[in-house]
Amino acid sequence: MDNFFSRVKNNARELDRGKAVEPGFHLSFEDPADFLEVITPARVRLLREISTEPVTLSALAMVLARDPSAVRRDVALLESQNLVTTSKVSNSGHGKRTMVRRVATRIELAAVV
C-alpha cells in the first residue's frame, strides 16, 4: 500500500510541474494464490511479446512457439483481468484476425502476503 501512495504522490508532483505522467496499469491480488493462477511464466512472456504494438494471435503463437489455442486461452484470461484488449480486424479478403494490445506500456503486478 505504501508503494501506491508513493506512486500517487510522485504522479501528482509531475502533473503539478506540467509534465506528462507515463500511463501504467497496476493490478494487485489480495491472495497470492490468485496471482499465481493468472500470472504464469508463459503469460509473462506473452505480455512481453506484445510490448507496445498490437500483434495478431497467430503471430504471438508463432513467436512464442506455442499452440494457437493455448495462446488464445491465455489472451482471454489476460483480457478478463484487463491486462490486454483484443479487437477483430479485416484480413485482406480472408476473413478477420484478432489483434492483441496491452492496456499500458508499463504493467505492474503485485501480490501481498
KOLGU-63339 format. One record per atom (N, C-alpha, C): x negated, y, z negated; residue number from 0; residue in one letter. Coordinates in steps of 0.05 Angstrom, whole numbers, plus 5000, padded with zeros to 4 digits. Layout:
<atoms>
<c1 = X c2 = Y c3 = Z seq = NUM type = a>
...
</atoms>
This chain:
<atoms>
<c1 = 4984 c2 = 4976 c3 = 5000 seq = 0 type = m>
<c1 = 5000 c2 = 5000 c3 = 5000 seq = 0 type = m>
<c1 = 4983 c2 = 5025 c3 = 5000 seq = 0 type = m>
<c1 = 4960 c2 = 5024 c3 = 4986 seq = 1 type = d>
<c1 = 4942 c2 = 5047 c3 = 4985 seq = 1 type = d>
<c1 = 4932 c2 = 5054 c3 = 5013 seq = 1 type = d>
<c1 = 4927 c2 = 5034 c3 = 5030 seq = 2 type = n>
<c1 = 4919 c2 = 5038 c3 = 5057 seq = 2 type = n>
<c1 = 4940 c2 = 5053 c3 = 5073 seq = 2 type = n>
<c1 = 4965 c2 = 5047 c3 = 5068 seq = 3 type = f>
<c1 = 4987 c2 = 5060 c3 = 5082 seq = 3 type = f>
<c1 = 4987 c2 = 5090 c3 = 5076 seq = 3 type = f>
<c1 = 4986 c2 = 5097 c3 = 5050 seq = 4 type = f>
<c1 = 4987 c2 = 5125 c3 = 5042 seq = 4 type = f>
<c1 = 4962 c2 = 5140 c3 = 5052 seq = 4 type = f>
<c1 = 4939 c2 = 5127 c3 = 5051 seq = 5 type = s>
<c1 = 4915 c2 = 5140 c3 = 5062 seq = 5 type = s>
<c1 = 4917 c2 = 5146 c3 = 5091 seq = 5 type = s>
<c1 = 4928 c2 = 5127 c3 = 5106 seq = 6 type = r>
<c1 = 4932 c2 = 5130 c3 = 5135 seq = 6 type = r>
<c1 = 4951 c2 = 5152 c3 = 5141 seq = 6 type = r>
<c1 = 4973 c2 = 5154 c3 = 5126 seq = 7 type = v>
<c1 = 4993 c2 = 5175 c3 = 5130 seq = 7 type = v>
<c1 = 4981 c2 = 5202 c3 = 5124 seq = 7 type = v>
<c1 = 4965 c2 = 5204 c3 = 5103 seq = 8 type = k>
<c1 = 4952 c2 = 5230 c3 = 5096 seq = 8 type = k>
<c1 = 4933 c2 = 5238 c3 = 5118 seq = 8 type = k>
<c1 = 4917 c2 = 5220 c3 = 5128 seq = 9 type = n>
<c1 = 4898 c2 = 5226 c3 = 5150 seq = 9 type = n>
<c1 = 4913 c2 = 5235 c3 = 5175 seq = 9 type = n>
<c1 = 4935 c2 = 5221 c3 = 5181 seq = 10 type = n>
<c1 = 4950 c2 = 5229 c3 = 5205 seq = 10 type = n>
<c1 = 4962 c2 = 5257 c3 = 5201 seq = 10 type = n>
<c1 = 4972 c2 = 5263 c3 = 5177 seq = 11 type = a>
<c1 = 4983 c2 = 5289 c3 = 5172 seq = 11 type = a>
<c1 = 4962 c2 = 5311 c3 = 5175 seq = 11 type = a>
<c1 = 4938 c2 = 5306 c3 = 5165 seq = 12 type = r>
<c1 = 4916 c2 = 5326 c3 = 5168 seq = 12 type = r>
<c1 = 4910 c2 = 5330 c3 = 5197 seq = 12 type = r>
<c1 = 4908 c2 = 5309 c3 = 5213 seq = 13 type = e>
<c1 = 4902 c2 = 5311 c3 = 5241 seq = 13 type = e>
<c1 = 4924 c2 = 5328 c3 = 5255 seq = 13 type = e>
<c1 = 4949 c2 = 5322 c3 = 5249 seq = 14 type = l>
<c1 = 4971 c2 = 5337 c3 = 5261 seq = 14 type = l>
<c1 = 4971 c2 = 5366 c3 = 5253 seq = 14 type = l>
<c1 = 4964 c2 = 5372 c3 = 5228 seq = 15 type = d>
<c1 = 4962 c2 = 5400 c3 = 5219 seq = 15 type = d>
<c1 = 4940 c2 = 5415 c3 = 5234 seq = 15 type = d>
<c1 = 4919 c2 = 5401 c3 = 5242 seq = 16 type = r>
<c1 = 4897 c2 = 5413 c3 = 5257 seq = 16 type = r>
<c1 = 4904 c2 = 5415 c3 = 5287 seq = 16 type = r>
<c1 = 4927 c2 = 5405 c3 = 5295 seq = 17 type = g>
<c1 = 4935 c2 = 5407 c3 = 5323 seq = 17 type = g>
<c1 = 4924 c2 = 5384 c3 = 5340 seq = 17 type = g>
<c1 = 4913 c2 = 5364 c3 = 5327 seq = 18 type = k>
<c1 = 4901 c2 = 5341 c3 = 5342 seq = 18 type = k>
<c1 = 4922 c2 = 5320 c3 = 5345 seq = 18 type = k>
<c1 = 4919 c2 = 5304 c3 = 5366 seq = 19 type = a>
<c1 = 4937 c2 = 5282 c3 = 5372 seq = 19 type = a>
<c1 = 4929 c2 = 5258 c3 = 5354 seq = 19 type = a>
<c1 = 4949 c2 = 5244 c3 = 5345 seq = 20 type = v>
<c1 = 4944 c2 = 5220 c3 = 5329 seq = 20 type = v>
<c1 = 4947 c2 = 5196 c3 = 5347 seq = 20 type = v>
<c1 = 4927 c2 = 5178 c3 = 5345 seq = 21 type = e>
<c1 = 4927 c2 = 5154 c3 = 5362 seq = 21 type = e>
<c1 = 4951 c2 = 5137 c3 = 5354 seq = 21 type = e>
<c1 = 4968 c2 = 5130 c3 = 5374 seq = 22 type = p>
<c1 = 4991 c2 = 5113 c3 = 5368 seq = 22 type = p>
<c1 = 4982 c2 = 5086 c3 = 5359 seq = 22 type = p>
<c1 = 4995 c2 = 5075 c3 = 5340 seq = 23 type = g>
<c1 = 4989 c2 = 5049 c3 = 5330 seq = 23 type = g>
<c1 = 5013 c2 = 5035 c3 = 5319 seq = 23 type = g>
<c1 = 5010 c2 = 5010 c3 = 5312 seq = 24 type = f>
<c1 = 5032 c2 = 4994 c3 = 5302 seq = 24 type = f>
<c1 = 5022 c2 = 4978 c3 = 5279 seq = 24 type = f>
<c1 = 5036 c2 = 4980 c3 = 5256 seq = 25 type = h>
<c1 = 5028 c2 = 4966 c3 = 5232 seq = 25 type = h>
<c1 = 5050 c2 = 4947 c3 = 5224 seq = 25 type = h>
<c1 = 5042 c2 = 4921 c3 = 5221 seq = 26 type = l>
<c1 = 5061 c2 = 4901 c3 = 5214 seq = 26 type = l>
<c1 = 5051 c2 = 4887 c3 = 5188 seq = 26 type = l>
<c1 = 5067 c2 = 4888 c3 = 5168 seq = 27 type = s>
<c1 = 5059 c2 = 4876 c3 = 5142 seq = 27 type = s>
<c1 = 5078 c2 = 4852 c3 = 5136 seq = 27 type = s>
<c1 = 5066 c2 = 4832 c3 = 5124 seq = 28 type = f>
<c1 = 5081 c2 = 4809 c3 = 5116 seq = 28 type = f>
<c1 = 5080 c2 = 4806 c3 = 5086 seq = 28 type = f>
<c1 = 5103 c2 = 4803 c3 = 5074 seq = 29 type = e>
<c1 = 5104 c2 = 4800 c3 = 5045 seq = 29 type = e>
<c1 = 5092 c2 = 4774 c3 = 5036 seq = 29 type = e>
<c1 = 5097 c2 = 4753 c3 = 5052 seq = 30 type = d>
<c1 = 5088 c2 = 4726 c3 = 5046 seq = 30 type = d>
<c1 = 5066 c2 = 4718 c3 = 5066 seq = 30 type = d>
<c1 = 5042 c2 = 4712 c3 = 5057 seq = 31 type = p>
<c1 = 5020 c2 = 4704 c3 = 5075 seq = 31 type = p>
<c1 = 5028 c2 = 4680 c3 = 5093 seq = 31 type = p>
<c1 = 5045 c2 = 4663 c3 = 5083 seq = 32 type = a>
<c1 = 5054 c2 = 4640 c3 = 5100 seq = 32 type = a>
<c1 = 5069 c2 = 4650 c3 = 5125 seq = 32 type = a>
<c1 = 5085 c2 = 4671 c3 = 5122 seq = 33 type = d>
<c1 = 5098 c2 = 4683 c3 = 5145 seq = 33 type = d>
<c1 = 5078 c2 = 4694 c3 = 5165 seq = 33 type = d>
<c1 = 5058 c2 = 4707 c3 = 5154 seq = 34 type = f>
<c1 = 5036 c2 = 4718 c3 = 5171 seq = 34 type = f>
<c1 = 5024 c2 = 4696 c3 = 5188 seq = 34 type = f>
<c1 = 5018 c2 = 4673 c3 = 5175 seq = 35 type = l>
<c1 = 5004 c2 = 4651 c3 = 5188 seq = 35 type = l>
<c1 = 5023 c2 = 4637 c3 = 5209 seq = 35 type = l>
<c1 = 5049 c2 = 4639 c3 = 5205 seq = 36 type = e>
<c1 = 5067 c2 = 4628 c3 = 5225 seq = 36 type = e>
<c1 = 5068 c2 = 4645 c3 = 5250 seq = 36 type = e>
<c1 = 5064 c2 = 4671 c3 = 5247 seq = 37 type = v>
<c1 = 5065 c2 = 4689 c3 = 5270 seq = 37 type = v>
<c1 = 5038 c2 = 4693 c3 = 5283 seq = 37 type = v>
<c1 = 5018 c2 = 4698 c3 = 5267 seq = 38 type = i>
<c1 = 4991 c2 = 4704 c3 = 5278 seq = 38 type = i>
<c1 = 4973 c2 = 4680 c3 = 5277 seq = 38 type = i>
<c1 = 4970 c2 = 4669 c3 = 5300 seq = 39 type = t>
<c1 = 4951 c2 = 4646 c3 = 5304 seq = 39 type = t>
<c1 = 4928 c2 = 4655 c3 = 5321 seq = 39 type = t>
<c1 = 4906 c2 = 4640 c3 = 5321 seq = 40 type = p>
<c1 = 4883 c2 = 4648 c3 = 5338 seq = 40 type = p>
<c1 = 4891 c2 = 4651 c3 = 5367 seq = 40 type = p>
<c1 = 4909 c2 = 4633 c3 = 5377 seq = 41 type = a>
<c1 = 4917 c2 = 4635 c3 = 5405 seq = 41 type = a>
<c1 = 4933 c2 = 4660 c3 = 5410 seq = 41 type = a>
<c1 = 4949 c2 = 4669 c3 = 5392 seq = 42 type = r>
<c1 = 4965 c2 = 4693 c3 = 5395 seq = 42 type = r>
<c1 = 4948 c2 = 4718 c3 = 5393 seq = 42 type = r>
<c1 = 4928 c2 = 4717 c3 = 5376 seq = 43 type = v>
<c1 = 4909 c2 = 4740 c3 = 5374 seq = 43 type = v>
<c1 = 4894 c2 = 4743 c3 = 5401 seq = 43 type = v>
<c1 = 4885 c2 = 4720 c3 = 5412 seq = 44 type = r>
<c1 = 4872 c2 = 4721 c3 = 5439 seq = 44 type = r>
<c1 = 4891 c2 = 4733 c3 = 5460 seq = 44 type = r>
<c1 = 4916 c2 = 4725 c3 = 5459 seq = 45 type = l>
<c1 = 4936 c2 = 4735 c3 = 5477 seq = 45 type = l>
<c1 = 4939 c2 = 4765 c3 = 5475 seq = 45 type = l>
<c1 = 4941 c2 = 4775 c3 = 5450 seq = 46 type = l>
<c1 = 4944 c2 = 4804 c3 = 5446 seq = 46 type = l>
<c1 = 4919 c2 = 4819 c3 = 5456 seq = 46 type = l>
<c1 = 4896 c2 = 4807 c3 = 5452 seq = 47 type = r>
<c1 = 4871 c2 = 4820 c3 = 5462 seq = 47 type = r>
<c1 = 4870 c2 = 4821 c3 = 5492 seq = 47 type = r>
<c1 = 4880 c2 = 4800 c3 = 5505 seq = 48 type = e>
<c1 = 4880 c2 = 4800 c3 = 5535 seq = 48 type = e>
<c1 = 4898 c2 = 4821 c3 = 5546 seq = 48 type = e>
<c1 = 4920 c2 = 4827 c3 = 5533 seq = 49 type = i>
<c1 = 4939 c2 = 4847 c3 = 5543 seq = 49 type = i>
<c1 = 4926 c2 = 4875 c3 = 5540 seq = 49 type = i>
<c1 = 4912 c2 = 4880 c3 = 5519 seq = 50 type = s>
<c1 = 4899 c2 = 4905 c3 = 5512 seq = 50 type = s>
<c1 = 4914 c2 = 4930 c3 = 5521 seq = 50 type = s>
<c1 = 4907 c2 = 4943 c3 = 5542 seq = 51 type = t>
<c1 = 4920 c2 = 4969 c3 = 5549 seq = 51 type = t>
<c1 = 4939 c2 = 4968 c3 = 5573 seq = 51 type = t>
<c1 = 4934 c2 = 4951 c3 = 5591 seq = 52 type = e>
<c1 = 4951 c2 = 4949 c3 = 5615 seq = 52 type = e>
<c1 = 4970 c2 = 4926 c3 = 5614 seq = 52 type = e>
<c1 = 4995 c2 = 4929 c3 = 5624 seq = 53 type = p>
<c1 = 5013 c2 = 4907 c3 = 5625 seq = 53 type = p>
<c1 = 5002 c2 = 4885 c3 = 5643 seq = 53 type = p>
<c1 = 5009 c2 = 4860 c3 = 5637 seq = 54 type = v>
<c1 = 4999 c2 = 4837 c3 = 5652 seq = 54 type = v>
<c1 = 5022 c2 = 4817 c3 = 5655 seq = 54 type = v>
<c1 = 5021 c2 = 4802 c3 = 5676 seq = 55 type = t>
<c1 = 5042 c2 = 4782 c3 = 5681 seq = 55 type = t>
<c1 = 5037 c2 = 4757 c3 = 5663 seq = 55 type = t>
<c1 = 5059 c2 = 4743 c3 = 5658 seq = 56 type = l>
<c1 = 5057 c2 = 4719 c3 = 5642 seq = 56 type = l>
<c1 = 5039 c2 = 4698 c3 = 5656 seq = 56 type = l>
<c1 = 5041 c2 = 4696 c3 = 5682 seq = 57 type = s>
<c1 = 5025 c2 = 4676 c3 = 5696 seq = 57 type = s>
<c1 = 4995 c2 = 4684 c3 = 5695 seq = 57 type = s>
<c1 = 4989 c2 = 4709 c3 = 5696 seq = 58 type = a>
<c1 = 4961 c2 = 4718 c3 = 5694 seq = 58 type = a>
<c1 = 4950 c2 = 4713 c3 = 5666 seq = 58 type = a>
<c1 = 4966 c2 = 4717 c3 = 5646 seq = 59 type = l>
<c1 = 4958 c2 = 4711 c3 = 5619 seq = 59 type = l>
<c1 = 4952 c2 = 4681 c3 = 5615 seq = 59 type = l>
<c1 = 4970 c2 = 4665 c3 = 5625 seq = 60 type = a>
<c1 = 4966 c2 = 4636 c3 = 5623 seq = 60 type = a>
<c1 = 4940 c2 = 4627 c3 = 5637 seq = 60 type = a>
<c1 = 4935 c2 = 4639 c3 = 5660 seq = 61 type = m>
<c1 = 4911 c2 = 4632 c3 = 5675 seq = 61 type = m>
<c1 = 4885 c2 = 4641 c3 = 5661 seq = 61 type = m>
<c1 = 4885 c2 = 4666 c3 = 5651 seq = 62 type = v>
<c1 = 4861 c2 = 4676 c3 = 5638 seq = 62 type = v>
<c1 = 4856 c2 = 4661 c3 = 5612 seq = 62 type = v>
<c1 = 4877 c2 = 4654 c3 = 5598 seq = 63 type = l>
<c1 = 4874 c2 = 4640 c3 = 5572 seq = 63 type = l>
<c1 = 4871 c2 = 4610 c3 = 5575 seq = 63 type = l>
<c1 = 4874 c2 = 4600 c3 = 5600 seq = 64 type = a>
<c1 = 4873 c2 = 4571 c3 = 5606 seq = 64 type = a>
<c1 = 4893 c2 = 4556 c3 = 5589 seq = 64 type = a>
<c1 = 4918 c2 = 4566 c3 = 5588 seq = 65 type = r>
<c1 = 4939 c2 = 4554 c3 = 5573 seq = 65 type = r>
<c1 = 4963 c2 = 4548 c3 = 5591 seq = 65 type = r>
<c1 = 4979 c2 = 4530 c3 = 5582 seq = 66 type = d>
<c1 = 5004 c2 = 4523 c3 = 5596 seq = 66 type = d>
<c1 = 5022 c2 = 4548 c3 = 5596 seq = 66 type = d>
<c1 = 5034 c2 = 4555 c3 = 5620 seq = 67 type = p>
<c1 = 5051 c2 = 4579 c3 = 5621 seq = 67 type = p>
<c1 = 5075 c2 = 4578 c3 = 5602 seq = 67 type = p>
<c1 = 5086 c2 = 4554 c3 = 5597 seq = 68 type = s>
<c1 = 5109 c2 = 4553 c3 = 5579 seq = 68 type = s>
<c1 = 5100 c2 = 4559 c3 = 5550 seq = 68 type = s>
<c1 = 5076 c2 = 4551 c3 = 5543 seq = 69 type = a>
<c1 = 5066 c2 = 4557 c3 = 5516 seq = 69 type = a>
<c1 = 5061 c2 = 4587 c3 = 5513 seq = 69 type = a>
<c1 = 5050 c2 = 4600 c3 = 5534 seq = 70 type = v>
<c1 = 5046 c2 = 4629 c3 = 5534 seq = 70 type = v>
<c1 = 5073 c2 = 4643 c3 = 5532 seq = 70 type = v>
<c1 = 5092 c2 = 4633 c3 = 5547 seq = 71 type = r>
<c1 = 5119 c2 = 4645 c3 = 5546 seq = 71 type = r>
<c1 = 5131 c2 = 4644 c3 = 5518 seq = 71 type = r>
<c1 = 5128 c2 = 4621 c3 = 5505 seq = 72 type = r>
<c1 = 5138 c2 = 4618 c3 = 5477 seq = 72 type = r>
<c1 = 5124 c2 = 4638 c3 = 5458 seq = 72 type = r>
<c1 = 5098 c2 = 4640 c3 = 5461 seq = 73 type = d>
<c1 = 5082 c2 = 4658 c3 = 5444 seq = 73 type = d>
<c1 = 5091 c2 = 4687 c3 = 5449 seq = 73 type = d>
<c1 = 5094 c2 = 4694 c3 = 5474 seq = 74 type = v>
<c1 = 5103 c2 = 4722 c3 = 5481 seq = 74 type = v>
<c1 = 5130 c2 = 4727 c3 = 5469 seq = 74 type = v>
<c1 = 5148 c2 = 4708 c3 = 5471 seq = 75 type = a>
<c1 = 5175 c2 = 4711 c3 = 5459 seq = 75 type = a>
<c1 = 5174 c2 = 4716 c3 = 5429 seq = 75 type = a>
<c1 = 5157 c2 = 4701 c3 = 5415 seq = 76 type = l>
<c1 = 5154 c2 = 4704 c3 = 5386 seq = 76 type = l>
<c1 = 5142 c2 = 4731 c3 = 5380 seq = 76 type = l>
<c1 = 5121 c2 = 4739 c3 = 5395 seq = 77 type = l>
<c1 = 5109 c2 = 4765 c3 = 5390 seq = 77 type = l>
<c1 = 5128 c2 = 4788 c3 = 5396 seq = 77 type = l>
<c1 = 5145 c2 = 4784 c3 = 5416 seq = 78 type = e>
<c1 = 5165 c2 = 4804 c3 = 5422 seq = 78 type = e>
<c1 = 5186 c2 = 4806 c3 = 5400 seq = 78 type = e>
<c1 = 5193 c2 = 4783 c3 = 5388 seq = 79 type = s>
<c1 = 5212 c2 = 4783 c3 = 5366 seq = 79 type = s>
<c1 = 5201 c2 = 4798 c3 = 5341 seq = 79 type = s>
<c1 = 5175 c2 = 4800 c3 = 5339 seq = 80 type = q>
<c1 = 5162 c2 = 4814 c3 = 5317 seq = 80 type = q>
<c1 = 5154 c2 = 4843 c3 = 5326 seq = 80 type = q>
<c1 = 5163 c2 = 4851 c3 = 5350 seq = 81 type = n>
<c1 = 5158 c2 = 4878 c3 = 5361 seq = 81 type = n>
<c1 = 5129 c2 = 4884 c3 = 5365 seq = 81 type = n>
<c1 = 5113 c2 = 4864 c3 = 5372 seq = 82 type = l>
<c1 = 5084 c2 = 4868 c3 = 5378 seq = 82 type = l>
<c1 = 5080 c2 = 4872 c3 = 5408 seq = 82 type = l>
<c1 = 5098 c2 = 4861 c3 = 5424 seq = 83 type = v>
<c1 = 5096 c2 = 4864 c3 = 5453 seq = 83 type = v>
<c1 = 5124 c2 = 4869 c3 = 5464 seq = 83 type = v>
<c1 = 5125 c2 = 4880 c3 = 5488 seq = 84 type = t>
<c1 = 5151 c2 = 4882 c3 = 5502 seq = 84 type = t>
<c1 = 5148 c2 = 4869 c3 = 5529 seq = 84 type = t>
<c1 = 5170 c2 = 4860 c3 = 5540 seq = 85 type = t>
<c1 = 5170 c2 = 4848 c3 = 5567 seq = 85 type = t>
<c1 = 5189 c2 = 4862 c3 = 5584 seq = 85 type = t>
<c1 = 5184 c2 = 4861 c3 = 5610 seq = 86 type = s>
<c1 = 5202 c2 = 4872 c3 = 5630 seq = 86 type = s>
<c1 = 5200 c2 = 4856 c3 = 5655 seq = 86 type = s>
<c1 = 5222 c2 = 4854 c3 = 5670 seq = 87 type = k>
<c1 = 5223 c2 = 4840 c3 = 5695 seq = 87 type = k>
<c1 = 5218 c2 = 4860 c3 = 5718 seq = 87 type = k>
<c1 = 5200 c2 = 4853 c3 = 5736 seq = 88 type = v>
<c1 = 5194 c2 = 4870 c3 = 5759 seq = 88 type = v>
<c1 = 5196 c2 = 4853 c3 = 5784 seq = 88 type = v>
<c1 = 5201 c2 = 4866 c3 = 5806 seq = 89 type = s>
<c1 = 5203 c2 = 4853 c3 = 5832 seq = 89 type = s>
<c1 = 5176 c2 = 4842 c3 = 5840 seq = 89 type = s>
<c1 = 5176 c2 = 4818 c3 = 5852 seq = 90 type = n>
<c1 = 5152 c2 = 4805 c3 = 5860 seq = 90 type = n>
<c1 = 5150 c2 = 4804 c3 = 5891 seq = 90 type = n>
<c1 = 5150 c2 = 4826 c3 = 5904 seq = 91 type = s>
<c1 = 5148 c2 = 4829 c3 = 5933 seq = 91 type = s>
<c1 = 5161 c2 = 4806 c3 = 5949 seq = 91 type = s>
<c1 = 5187 c2 = 4805 c3 = 5946 seq = 92 type = g>
<c1 = 5203 c2 = 4785 c3 = 5962 seq = 92 type = g>
<c1 = 5204 c2 = 4757 c3 = 5951 seq = 92 type = g>
<c1 = 5191 c2 = 4752 c3 = 5928 seq = 93 type = h>
<c1 = 5191 c2 = 4725 c3 = 5917 seq = 93 type = h>
<c1 = 5204 c2 = 4725 c3 = 5889 seq = 93 type = h>
<c1 = 5226 c2 = 4738 c3 = 5886 seq = 94 type = g>
<c1 = 5239 c2 = 4738 c3 = 5860 seq = 94 type = g>
<c1 = 5228 c2 = 4759 c3 = 5841 seq = 94 type = g>
<c1 = 5228 c2 = 4752 c3 = 5816 seq = 95 type = k>
<c1 = 5218 c2 = 4771 c3 = 5796 seq = 95 type = k>
<c1 = 5197 c2 = 4758 c3 = 5779 seq = 95 type = k>
<c1 = 5180 c2 = 4775 c3 = 5767 seq = 96 type = r>
<c1 = 5160 c2 = 4765 c3 = 5749 seq = 96 type = r>
<c1 = 5162 c2 = 4781 c3 = 5723 seq = 96 type = r>
<c1 = 5152 c2 = 4769 c3 = 5701 seq = 97 type = t>
<c1 = 5154 c2 = 4782 c3 = 5675 seq = 97 type = t>
<c1 = 5128 c2 = 4795 c3 = 5668 seq = 97 type = t>
<c1 = 5129 c2 = 4821 c3 = 5662 seq = 98 type = m>
<c1 = 5106 c2 = 4836 c3 = 5654 seq = 98 type = m>
<c1 = 5106 c2 = 4838 c3 = 5624 seq = 98 type = m>
<c1 = 5083 c2 = 4836 c3 = 5612 seq = 99 type = v>
<c1 = 5080 c2 = 4837 c3 = 5582 seq = 99 type = v>
<c1 = 5063 c2 = 4861 c3 = 5576 seq = 99 type = v>
<c1 = 5072 c2 = 4877 c3 = 5556 seq = 100 type = r>
<c1 = 5057 c2 = 4901 c3 = 5548 seq = 100 type = r>
<c1 = 5056 c2 = 4902 c3 = 5518 seq = 100 type = r>
<c1 = 5033 c2 = 4910 c3 = 5507 seq = 101 type = r>
<c1 = 5031 c2 = 4913 c3 = 5478 seq = 101 type = r>
<c1 = 5046 c2 = 4938 c3 = 5470 seq = 101 type = r>
<c1 = 5056 c2 = 4939 c3 = 5445 seq = 102 type = v>
<c1 = 5071 c2 = 4962 c3 = 5436 seq = 102 type = v>
<c1 = 5053 c2 = 4986 c3 = 5430 seq = 102 type = v>
<c1 = 5028 c2 = 4981 c3 = 5425 seq = 103 type = a>
<c1 = 5009 c2 = 5003 c3 = 5419 seq = 103 type = a>
<c1 = 4981 c2 = 4994 c3 = 5426 seq = 103 type = a>
<c1 = 4963 c2 = 5013 c3 = 5430 seq = 104 type = t>
<c1 = 4936 c2 = 5006 c3 = 5437 seq = 104 type = t>
<c1 = 4922 c2 = 4994 c3 = 5413 seq = 104 type = t>
<c1 = 4931 c2 = 5001 c3 = 5389 seq = 105 type = r>
<c1 = 4920 c2 = 4990 c3 = 5364 seq = 105 type = r>
<c1 = 4942 c2 = 4977 c3 = 5348 seq = 105 type = r>
<c1 = 4938 c2 = 4952 c3 = 5340 seq = 106 type = i>
<c1 = 4957 c2 = 4938 c3 = 5324 seq = 106 type = i>
<c1 = 4943 c2 = 4929 c3 = 5299 seq = 106 type = i>
<c1 = 4954 c2 = 4937 c3 = 5276 seq = 107 type = e>
<c1 = 4942 c2 = 4928 c3 = 5251 seq = 107 type = e>
<c1 = 4961 c2 = 4909 c3 = 5237 seq = 107 type = e>
<c1 = 4950 c2 = 4886 c3 = 5230 seq = 108 type = l>
<c1 = 4965 c2 = 4865 c3 = 5217 seq = 108 type = l>
<c1 = 4955 c2 = 4861 c3 = 5188 seq = 108 type = l>
<c1 = 4973 c2 = 4858 c3 = 5170 seq = 109 type = a>
<c1 = 4965 c2 = 4854 c3 = 5142 seq = 109 type = a>
<c1 = 4984 c2 = 4835 c3 = 5128 seq = 109 type = a>
<c1 = 4971 c2 = 4820 c3 = 5110 seq = 110 type = a>
<c1 = 4986 c2 = 4802 c3 = 5092 seq = 110 type = a>
<c1 = 4977 c2 = 4809 c3 = 5064 seq = 110 type = a>
<c1 = 4996 c2 = 4811 c3 = 5046 seq = 111 type = v>
<c1 = 4990 c2 = 4818 c3 = 5018 seq = 111 type = v>
<c1 = 4992 c2 = 4792 c3 = 5001 seq = 111 type = v>
<c1 = 4971 c2 = 4787 c3 = 4986 seq = 112 type = v>
<c1 = 4971 c2 = 4763 c3 = 4969 seq = 112 type = v>
<c1 = 4974 c2 = 4772 c3 = 4940 seq = 112 type = v>
</atoms>
